[in-house]
Amino acid sequence: MAISLERRARRVPVADLVLIGTLALGVSLRCWDLGGSRLSFDETFTAVAARLPVRSLLTFLRHSDAHPPLDYLVRAPFARAGLSEAWLRLPSVIESVAGLGVAAWWWRRLGRIGAIATALLAVSSFAITYAHDARMYAGLELAGIVVAAAAASWLERPSRGALMAAGGGLSVALWSQGGAILVVPGVLAVAGLRRDRDAWAWRACVAGAVGAWALLWGPSLLAQQAVRSHSWIPLTSPHVALVTLNELVDTTPFVAALVLGLVVVGAACIPKGPPRRLAAALGWSVIATYAFVGLHVHVLLPRALAFAAWVPLLALAALCDRALQRLPMVGVATIALVAVVVIPSAIKAASAAHAPHAAAFAAVRLAARPGDEVVMTPAFLWTMPTWYFGVRWDGHASHIDRPDLAASGVVVGGARPTGRVWLLVSVVYPPTTGGLSACAPPRRLDGLNVYCLQERAGAT
């Protein structure tokens, strides 16, 4: 009898074993092949900026970016400690894993809905993609989950801890992403029309986070807006909104209408009760705010909605749970349908090996020598040659602007200039060779036109 009781005491609940397995799967997918692809343009921007001294970084962001400095400061030790892609992306993995852990803790109170939602977040293609991206979006997703969990806890039982978590998460969002001010109305609305002391404490917490950010970063934000050029981000339209919402769940555009239908029905299936319904409403209000502002301002992108990326997954989980309650066979079919939508994208996101312009960079790397210039058109892509032909190849490389070629890049090494220019031009832009003579036939490699140009006669 004593042995039986001891065995029963040591037995781990099945639900806990499933949760542990789910978390392990999520961590594995986020860590898989972390350094298996080259840095994208945005990631090279992060890498170059994060290596700057703090004062230089702040000045650089004020004139060259649209985001605050938090993500760059977090990534700075990693960018300076090593030059591998995996090392630079490691903070994103840590943030994404932390977001999964916080969500699992929060959703565990929701029973089966929480278990399904945690599983969906573990295999979320959106979360996995930005865990593999050396940018601020994994941190923004973590901030959104923390704020939503804090809001749910505060609605159930107001506490100082919930206020601190909400204020901290909101501050992280504001200091990480340029458009995060758009999440503030949704966070502020959590208190609704209440006039009690706790409601005013919530509003004061939000106001404090926004006020500190506005005071310290507001002048820089105005400077950033003054120098921003026309954005490539489309304005909100039904198609743009549909595709954007779909990418929070799945990477396959042709199932976007199906995903929208499932998510809308699922949102109505979230159990009643202020902590549950209002916490979900926080996420939906953020998405709605971006879509509304996006009618006139270029802000609506899937990654810009990282703060609220969890809410469609919670809706899908609620849909699966409601179907299981109504009829087990229908529930199993619903879960299978959701899995067919979600899992292939998760596998694709975890195994994606991006190598932007790898062939072009490799060809120039073989031919270039110290003293050559390597520049790119359009000029805003200058961080790519700076990273691959400067930081990664030769730390003595120096920055150079070539207005005659509408390009920017580096002079390789500290050697005497050779007069030879390697011009890399995106295939979607017309080349401008500035009247320089060709020193080799042009080549088209991996999305770039590669030109070898001679600046002066007789240079070798």
C-alpha positions in Angstrom: 0.0 0.0 0.0 2.8 2.4 0.9 4.6 1.6 -2.3 1.4 2.2 -4.3 0.9 5.6 -2.7 4.5 6.5 -3.3 4.3 5.7 -7.0 1.1 7.7 -7.2 2.8 10.7 -5.6 5.6 10.5 -8.0 3.4 10.2 -11.1 3.5 13.2 -13.3 0.2 14.3 -14.7 -0.3 13.6 -18.4 -1.2 17.3 -19.0 2.2 18.3 -17.6 4.0 15.8 -19.8 2.2 17.1 -22.9 3.0 20.7 -21.9 6.7 19.9 -21.4 6.8 18.1 -24.8 5.1 21.0 -26.4 7.6 23.5 -25.0 10.5 21.3 -26.0 9.2 21.2 -29.5 8.8 24.9 -29.6 12.3 25.5 -28.3 13.8 23.0 -30.8 12.0 24.7 -33.8 13.3 28.1 -32.8 16.9 26.9 -32.4 17.0 24.7 -35.5 19.6 25.7 -38.0 19.9 29.2 -36.5 23.0 30.1 -38.4 22.2 28.3 -41.5 21.5 31.3 -43.7 23.1 34.6 -44.5 21.9 37.8 -42.9 19.2 39.7 -44.8 19.5 43.4 -45.5 17.6 44.3 -42.4 19.8 42.0 -40.3 23.0 43.5 -41.7 21.6 46.9 -40.7 21.1 45.6 -37.2 24.6 44.0 -37.2 26.4 47.2 -38.4 24.4 49.5 -36.1 24.7 47.3 -33.0 28.5 47.5 -33.2 28.6 51.2 -32.9 29.3 53.0 -29.6 26.1 54.0 -27.8 26.3 57.7 -28.6 27.1 57.1 -32.3 24.3 54.5 -32.4 21.7 57.0 -31.1 22.9 59.6 -33.7 22.9 57.0 -36.4 19.3 55.8 -35.7 18.1 59.4 -35.5 19.1 60.0 -39.1 19.0 56.5 -40.7 16.2 54.4 -39.1 12.6 54.5 -38.0 13.1 52.5 -34.8 14.2 53.3 -31.2 17.4 51.8 -29.9 16.4 49.0 -27.5 16.9 46.0 -29.8 20.2 47.3 -31.0 21.5 47.8 -27.4 20.3 44.3 -26.5 22.1 42.8 -29.5 25.3 44.9 -29.1 27.2 42.5 -26.9 26.4 39.6 -29.3 27.3 41.7 -32.4 30.7 42.6 -30.8 31.4 39.2 -29.4 31.2 37.2 -32.6 30.5 37.5 -36.3 28.4 34.4 -36.9 24.8 34.7 -37.9 23.7 32.4 -35.1 25.4 34.6 -32.5 23.7 37.7 -33.7 20.2 36.0 -33.9 20.5 34.5 -30.4 18.6 37.3 -28.6 15.6 36.7 -30.9 15.6 33.0 -29.9 15.8 33.9 -26.2 12.9 36.4 -26.6 10.8 34.0 -28.6 11.3 31.1 -26.1 10.5 33.5 -23.2 7.3 34.5 -25.0 6.3 30.9 -25.4 7.0 30.2 -21.7 4.9 33.2 -20.6 2.1 32.2 -22.9 2.1 28.6 -21.6 2.0 29.9 -18.0 -0.9 32.3 -18.8 -2.9 29.9 -20.9 -2.6 27.0 -18.5 -5.5 28.4 -16.6 -7.7 28.1 -19.7 -7.6 24.3 -19.7 -7.9 22.6 -23.1 -8.0 26.0 -24.9 -4.8 26.9 -23.3 -3.1 23.6 -24.1 -4.1 23.9 -27.8 -3.1 27.6 -28.0 0.3 26.8 -26.5 0.8 24.0 -29.1 -0.1 26.4 -31.9 2.3 29.0 -30.6 5.0 26.4 -30.3 4.7 25.6 -34.0 3.8 29.1 -35.2 5.5 29.9 -38.4 5.4 33.6 -37.5 7.1 33.0 -34.2 9.7 30.7 -35.7 10.5 33.1 -38.6 11.2 36.0 -36.3 13.1 33.8 -33.8 15.5 33.3 -36.7 15.6 37.0 -37.5 18.1 39.5 -36.0 15.5 42.2 -35.6 13.2 43.5 -32.9 10.1 41.5 -33.7 10.6 38.5 -31.4 11.0 41.0 -28.5 7.9 42.8 -29.7 5.9 39.5 -29.6 7.2 38.8 -26.1 6.1 42.3 -25.0 2.6 41.7 -26.3 2.2 38.4 -24.6 3.5 39.8 -21.3 1.1 42.8 -21.5 -1.9 40.6 -22.4 -1.1 38.1 -19.6 -0.7 41.0 -17.1 -4.0 42.5 -18.3 -5.8 39.2 -17.8 -4.3 38.9 -14.3 -5.2 42.5 -13.4 -8.7 42.1 -14.6 -9.1 39.0 -12.4 -7.4 40.5 -9.4 -5.7 43.9 -9.6 -2.1 43.9 -8.2 1.1 45.9 -8.3 2.9 43.0 -10.0 0.4 43.0 -12.9 0.8 46.8 -13.3 4.6 46.5 -13.3 4.5 43.7 -15.9 2.1 45.6 -18.1 4.2 48.8 -17.8 7.4 46.9 -18.5 6.0 45.1 -21.5 4.6 48.3 -23.0 7.9 50.1 -22.4 9.8 47.3 -24.2 7.4 47.6 -27.2 7.7 51.4 -27.4 11.5 51.3 -27.2 11.8 48.5 -29.7 9.6 49.3 -32.7 8.9 52.7 -34.3 5.1 52.2 -34.7 4.5 50.6 -31.3 2.7 53.8 -30.2 -0.3 52.3 -32.0 -0.6 49.6 -29.3 -1.3 52.2 -26.6 -5.0 52.7 -27.2 -5.7 49.0 -26.9 -3.6 48.7 -23.7 -5.3 51.8 -22.2 -8.8 50.5 -23.1 -8.3 47.5 -20.8 -9.6 49.6 -17.9 -12.7 50.4 -19.9 -14.9 53.1 -18.4 -14.2 52.2 -14.8 -13.5 55.0 -12.4 -12.3 53.1 -9.4 -8.8 53.4 -8.0 -7.4 50.3 -9.7 -8.6 51.6 -13.1 -6.8 54.9 -12.6 -3.7 53.0 -11.5 -3.8 51.1 -14.8 -4.1 54.3 -16.8 -1.3 55.9 -14.8 0.9 52.9 -15.5 0.3 53.2 -19.3 0.7 57.0 -19.1 4.0 56.6 -17.3 5.5 54.2 -19.8 4.3 56.4 -22.7 5.5 59.6 -21.0 9.0 58.4 -20.3 9.3 57.2 -23.9 8.0 60.4 -25.3 10.3 62.5 -23.1 13.5 60.6 -23.9 12.9 59.5 -27.5 10.2 61.9 -28.7 12.7 64.5 -30.3 14.6 61.6 -32.0 11.3 60.2 -33.3 10.4 63.6 -34.8 13.8 63.7 -36.5 13.3 60.2 -37.9 9.9 61.1 -39.3 11.3 64.3 -40.9 13.9 62.3 -43.0 11.7 59.3 -43.9 11.1 58.9 -47.6 8.1 57.4 -49.3 7.4 54.0 -47.8 7.1 50.7 -49.8 4.5 49.5 -47.3 1.0 49.4 -48.9 -2.0 51.2 -47.5 -4.7 49.1 -45.9 -7.1 47.4 -48.3 -9.2 44.3 -48.0 -6.6 42.2 -49.7 -3.7 43.7 -47.7 -5.6 43.2 -44.4 -6.5 39.6 -45.4 -2.9 38.6 -46.3 -1.5 40.4 -43.2 -3.8 38.5 -40.8 -3.1 35.2 -42.6 0.7 35.6 -42.1 0.2 35.7 -38.4 -1.0 32.1 -38.7 0.2 30.7 -42.0 2.6 31.5 -44.9 0.4 30.2 -47.7 -1.6 33.0 -49.3 -4.2 30.8 -51.0 -5.6 29.6 -47.7 -6.0 33.2 -46.4 -9.8 33.3 -46.7 -10.1 29.9 -44.9 -7.8 31.2 -42.1 -9.9 34.4 -41.8 -13.1 32.4 -41.5 -11.6 30.0 -38.8 -10.2 32.9 -36.8 -13.4 34.9 -36.9 -15.5 32.0 -35.7 -12.9 31.1 -33.1 -12.9 34.6 -31.7 -16.6 34.3 -30.9 -15.9 30.9 -29.2 -13.6 32.4 -26.5 -15.3 31.6 -23.1 -17.2 34.4 -21.5 -15.7 36.4 -18.6 -13.9 39.7 -18.5 -10.4 38.4 -18.0 -10.7 36.1 -21.0 -12.7 38.2 -23.4 -11.0 41.5 -22.6 -7.5 40.1 -22.8 -8.4 38.8 -26.3 -10.0 42.1 -27.1 -6.6 43.8 -26.4 -5.0 41.9 -29.2 -7.8 42.4 -31.6 -7.9 46.2 -30.8 -4.2 46.5 -31.7 -4.8 44.8 -35.0 -7.8 47.0 -35.7 -5.8 50.1 -34.8 -3.0 49.3 -37.2 -5.5 48.5 -40.0 -7.4 51.7 -39.4 -4.3 53.9 -39.3 -3.0 52.0 -42.3 -5.7 53.5 -44.4 -3.7 56.7 -44.5 -0.3 55.8 -43.1 2.1 53.1 -44.3 2.1 50.9 -41.2 0.3 47.6 -41.8 2.7 44.7 -42.1 2.6 41.3 -40.5 5.7 41.8 -38.5 4.4 45.2 -37.2 1.6 43.2 -35.6 4.0 41.0 -33.6 2.6 42.5 -30.4 -0.7 40.9 -31.1 0.4 37.8 -33.1 -0.8 35.5 -30.3 -4.5 36.5 -30.6 -5.4 34.5 -33.8 -3.8 31.4 -32.3 -6.0 31.8 -29.2 -9.1 32.1 -31.4 -8.2 28.9 -33.3 -7.7 27.1 -30.0 -11.1 28.3 -28.8 -12.6 27.0 -32.1 -11.1 23.6 -31.6 -12.3 23.4 -28.0 -15.8 24.4 -28.9 -16.0 21.8 -31.7 -14.8 19.1 -29.3 -17.5 20.1 -26.8 -20.2 19.9 -29.5 -19.2 16.6 -31.1 -15.9 14.8 -30.7 -15.6 13.8 -34.3 -16.2 17.3 -35.5 -13.6 18.5 -33.0 -11.0 16.0 -34.3 -11.7 17.1 -37.8 -11.4 20.8 -36.8 -8.1 20.1 -35.1 -6.9 18.2 -38.2 -7.9 21.1 -40.5 -6.0 23.6 -38.3 -3.0 21.4 -38.2 -3.0 21.1 -42.0 -2.9 24.9 -42.2 -0.3 25.5 -39.5 2.2 22.7 -39.5 3.6 22.8 -43.1 4.3 26.5 -42.6 6.1 25.7 -39.4 8.3 23.2 -41.0 9.0 25.6 -43.8 9.9 28.4 -41.4 12.2 26.2 -39.3 14.1 24.8 -42.3 14.2 27.9 -44.5 17.8 28.6 -45.6 17.9 32.2 -46.9 21.1 33.3 -48.7 20.3 36.7 -50.2 22.7 37.5 -53.0 25.1 34.7 -52.0 26.3 34.0 -55.5 27.0 37.6 -56.3 28.8 38.2 -53.1 30.9 35.0 -53.5 31.9 36.0 -57.0 33.0 39.5 -56.0 34.8 38.1 -53.0 36.9 35.9 -55.2 37.8 38.7 -57.6 38.1 41.8 -55.3 41.4 42.7 -53.6 42.4 45.3 -51.0 41.9 48.8 -52.4 38.9 47.9 -54.5 35.6 49.5 -53.9 32.5 47.3 -53.4 29.3 49.4 -53.6 25.6 48.7 -54.0 22.7 50.4 -55.7 20.3 51.6 -54.2 22.5 53.3 -51.7 20.4 52.4 -48.7 21.7 48.8 -49.1 25.2 49.9 -48.0 25.0 47.8 -44.9 25.3 44.6 -46.9 28.7 45.3 -48.5 29.8 46.9 -45.2 29.0 43.6 -43.4 30.2 41.1 -46.0 33.2 43.0 -47.4 34.1 45.0 -44.4 33.2 43.6 -40.9 33.2 39.9 -42.0 36.1 40.1 -44.4 38.4 42.9 -43.5 37.9 45.1 -40.4 40.1 47.8 -42.0 37.5 48.5 -44.7 36.2 52.1 -44.8 32.8 53.5 -45.8 32.5 55.3 -49.2 29.6 57.0 -50.9 29.5 57.2 -54.7 26.8 59.7 -55.8 27.9 59.3 -59.4 26.8 55.6 -59.2 23.9 56.2 -56.8 25.7 53.7 -54.6 27.4 53.3 -51.2 29.6 50.6 -49.7 33.2 50.1 -48.7 36.8 50.3 -49.8 38.2 46.9 -49.0 41.2 46.9 -46.6 43.6 49.7 -45.8 45.5 49.5 -49.0 46.0 52.2 -51.6 43.0 52.6 -53.8 43.2 50.5 -57.0 40.6 52.6 -58.9 38.5 49.4 -59.5 34.9 49.5 -58.5 32.6 46.5 -58.0 29.1 47.8 -58.5 26.2 45.6 -57.3 22.8 46.7 -58.6 19.5 45.1 -57.6 17.8 43.8 -60.7 14.7 46.0 -60.1 16.8 49.2 -60.4 18.3 50.6 -63.5 22.2 50.7 -63.4 24.1 53.9 -63.4 27.8 53.3 -64.3 28.8 57.0 -64.1 30.7 56.9 -67.4 33.3 54.5 -66.0 34.8 51.9 -68.3 34.2 48.2 -67.8 37.0 46.0 -66.7 35.0 42.8 -67.1 31.7 41.8 -68.7 28.6 42.4 -66.5 27.0 39.4 -64.8 23.6 38.7 -63.3 23.8 36.6 -60.2 21.2 35.9 -57.5 19.1 39.0 -58.0 22.0 41.4 -58.6 23.7 42.8 -61.7 27.5 42.8 -61.0 29.7 45.3 -62.8 33.4 45.7 -62.7 34.3 49.3 -63.5 37.6 51.1 -63.8 37.8 54.5 -62.4 41.0 55.6 -64.1 43.0 54.4 -67.1 45.9 52.2 -66.3 44.7 51.1 -62.8 45.0 47.4 -62.1 
